[in-house]
């Protein structure tokens, strides 16, 4: 996904707000966006990275 795409940024902002992510979680998510094909792939990548808060909330 393209981090500069407006729809991607909106989706990330909603995810950050709805899950009240901390700085570390936000940075991890931003780093994984560029290697993810879509939102579902991003969720799988986050789970793979082992972030328990993402796993529980997404």
N, CA, C and O of each residue as an XYZ file, in Angstrom:
232
protein
N       0.844     -1.173      0.000
C       0.000      0.000      0.000
C       0.893      1.241      0.000
O       2.022      1.212      0.491
N       0.377      2.306     -0.547
C       1.123      3.556     -0.625
C       0.753      4.449      0.553
O      -0.384      4.908      0.666
N       1.714      4.686      1.416
C       1.485      5.499      2.615
C       1.087      6.929      2.253
O       0.508      7.632      3.082
N       1.383      7.368      1.041
C       1.033      8.722      0.611
C      -0.361      8.816      0.006
O      -0.824      9.911     -0.313
N      -1.030      7.688     -0.154
C      -2.384      7.664     -0.706
C      -3.365      8.150      0.359
O      -3.323      7.708      1.507
N      -4.244      9.061     -0.036
C      -5.181      9.655      0.911
C      -6.082      8.615      1.573
O      -6.336      8.700      2.775
N      -6.562      7.646      0.819
C      -7.461      6.636      1.402
C      -6.714      5.745      2.396
O      -7.291      5.319      3.396
N      -5.441      5.460      2.131
C      -4.634      4.661      3.055
C      -4.419      5.443      4.348
O      -4.548      4.892      5.441
N      -4.096      6.717      4.220
C      -3.897      7.550      5.409
C      -5.165      7.652      6.243
O      -5.101      7.612      7.472
N      -6.316      7.784      5.591
C      -7.585      7.844      6.313
C      -7.842      6.544      7.064
O      -8.276      6.561      8.215
N      -7.574      5.416      6.409
C      -7.770      4.112      7.041
C      -6.842      3.961      8.247
O      -7.264      3.476      9.296
N      -5.585      4.373      8.103
C      -4.632      4.289      9.209
C      -5.051      5.191     10.364
O      -4.958      4.797     11.526
N      -5.509      6.391     10.052
C      -5.971      7.306     11.102
C      -7.151      6.727     11.868
O      -7.213      6.844     13.092
N      -8.082      6.108     11.166
C      -9.232      5.487     11.833
C      -8.773      4.343     12.724
O      -9.264      4.180     13.841
N      -7.834      3.557     12.227
C      -7.300      2.438     12.990
C      -6.586      2.931     14.247
O      -6.748      2.361     15.326
N      -5.804      3.982     14.101
C      -5.085      4.551     15.244
C      -6.068      5.072     16.285
O      -5.906      4.814     17.478
N      -7.077      5.796     15.841
C      -8.042      6.385     16.761
C      -8.910      5.328     17.433
O      -9.129      5.382     18.643
N      -9.401      4.377     16.663
C     -10.325      3.387     17.229
C      -9.646      2.431     18.194
O     -10.284      1.913     19.111
N      -8.344      2.191     17.991
C      -7.615      1.262     18.862
C      -6.703      1.967     19.860
O      -5.997      1.321     20.633
N      -6.724      3.299     19.835
C      -5.911      4.096     20.758
C      -4.467      3.591     20.812
O      -3.937      3.262     21.873
N      -3.864      3.544     19.646
C      -2.519      3.002     19.531
C      -1.485      3.945     20.136
O      -1.637      5.165     20.082
N      -0.442      3.371     20.709
C       0.644      4.188     21.245
C       1.680      4.444     20.150
O       1.553      3.935     19.037
N       2.695      5.227     20.468
C       3.687      5.624     19.459
C       4.400      4.426     18.849
O       4.624      4.381     17.639
N       4.753      3.468     19.676
C       5.459      2.285     19.181
C       4.593      1.502     18.210
O       5.077      1.055     17.170
N       3.322      1.331     18.536
C       2.393      0.604     17.669
C       2.176      1.342     16.358
O       2.090      0.720     15.299
N       2.087      2.661     16.423
C       1.896      3.460     15.209
C       3.109      3.326     14.297
O       2.958      3.129     13.091
N       4.303      3.429     14.857
C       5.519      3.293     14.054
C       5.620      1.908     13.433
O       6.013      1.772     12.275
N       5.270      0.893     14.188
C       5.300     -0.471     13.656
C       4.322     -0.594     12.491
O       4.653     -1.179     11.460
N       3.125     -0.045     12.652
C       2.114     -0.123     11.609
C       2.573      0.628     10.356
O       2.427      0.120      9.244
N       3.119      1.817     10.526
C       3.576      2.616      9.392
C       4.686      1.886      8.634
O       4.721      1.917      7.404
N       5.579      1.241      9.352
C       6.649      0.490      8.697
C       6.110     -0.691      7.896
O       6.693     -1.056      6.875
N       5.023     -1.287      8.336
C       4.476     -2.451      7.654
C       3.544     -2.098      6.494
O       3.262     -2.947      5.648
N       3.069     -0.863      6.448
C       2.145     -0.459      5.384
C       2.787     -0.634      4.012
O       2.143     -1.120      3.082
N       4.028     -0.247      3.884
C       4.671     -0.270      2.566
C       4.857     -1.683      2.016
O       4.949     -1.858      0.801
N       4.915     -2.687      2.881
C       5.084     -4.065      2.400
C       3.766     -4.824      2.347
O       3.740     -5.993      1.964
N       2.676     -4.175      2.727
C       1.360     -4.818      2.733
C       0.608     -4.512      1.442
O       0.656     -3.393      0.930
N      -0.087     -5.525      0.926
C      -0.848     -5.348     -0.321
C      -2.171     -4.631     -0.093
O      -2.614     -3.846     -0.931
N      -2.805     -4.910      1.061
C      -4.092     -4.311      1.388
C      -4.282     -4.348      2.901
O      -3.382     -4.749      3.640
N      -5.456     -3.928      3.352
C      -5.728     -3.838      4.790
C      -5.624     -5.210      5.463
O      -5.060     -5.323      6.551
N      -6.157     -6.234      4.833
C      -6.083     -7.581      5.416
C      -4.643     -8.065      5.514
O      -4.261     -8.709      6.491
N      -3.858     -7.753      4.509
C      -2.450     -8.120      4.531
C      -1.721     -7.368      5.648
O      -0.852     -7.932      6.313
N      -2.071     -6.114      5.850
C      -1.494     -5.329      6.941
C      -1.809     -5.978      8.285
O      -0.932     -6.105      9.138
N      -3.053     -6.385      8.469
C      -3.434     -7.044      9.725
C      -2.634     -8.325      9.942
O      -2.181     -8.598     11.053
N      -2.463     -9.101      8.891
C      -1.683    -10.337      9.001
C      -0.214    -10.033      9.320
O       0.407    -10.718     10.133
N       0.323     -9.015      8.681
C       1.709     -8.629      8.950
C       1.881     -8.166     10.395
O       2.891     -8.467     11.031
N       0.906     -7.442     10.905
C       0.968     -6.993     12.295
C       0.911     -8.182     13.253
O       1.634     -8.222     14.249
N       0.059     -9.133     12.949
C      -0.014    -10.339     13.778
C       1.301    -11.108     13.716
O       1.786    -11.613     14.729
N       1.867    -11.191     12.527
C       3.129    -11.903     12.339
C       4.247    -11.249     13.153
O       5.112    -11.940     13.690
N       4.225     -9.939     13.241
C       5.240     -9.216     13.999
C       5.075     -9.408     15.501
O       5.977     -9.078     16.272
N       3.931     -9.938     15.923
C       3.757    -10.293     17.320
C       3.235     -9.210     18.225
O       3.390     -9.301     19.443
N       2.625     -8.195     17.675
C       2.070     -7.140     18.511
C       0.742     -7.605     19.088
O      -0.255     -7.685     18.371
N       0.726     -7.911     20.376
C      -0.472     -8.447     21.015
C      -1.624     -7.449     20.998
O      -2.781     -7.850     20.871
N      -1.334     -6.177     21.122
C      -2.421     -5.193     21.119
C      -3.103     -5.142     19.762
O      -4.320     -4.970     19.695
N      -2.342     -5.288     18.670
C      -2.946     -5.328     17.357
C      -3.769     -6.604     17.211
O      -4.891     -6.577     16.707
N      -3.210     -7.698     17.649
C      -3.886     -8.990     17.517
C      -5.238     -8.972     18.230
O      -6.210     -9.534     17.726
N      -5.305     -8.341     19.378
C      -6.534     -8.307     20.163
C      -7.542     -7.308     19.613
O      -8.748     -7.540     19.700
N      -7.072     -6.208     19.053
C      -7.975     -5.118     18.697
C      -8.392     -5.070     17.242
O      -9.409     -4.454     16.925
N      -7.653     -5.691     16.355
C      -7.977     -5.576     14.923
C      -8.788     -6.761     14.492
O      -9.166     -6.859     13.324
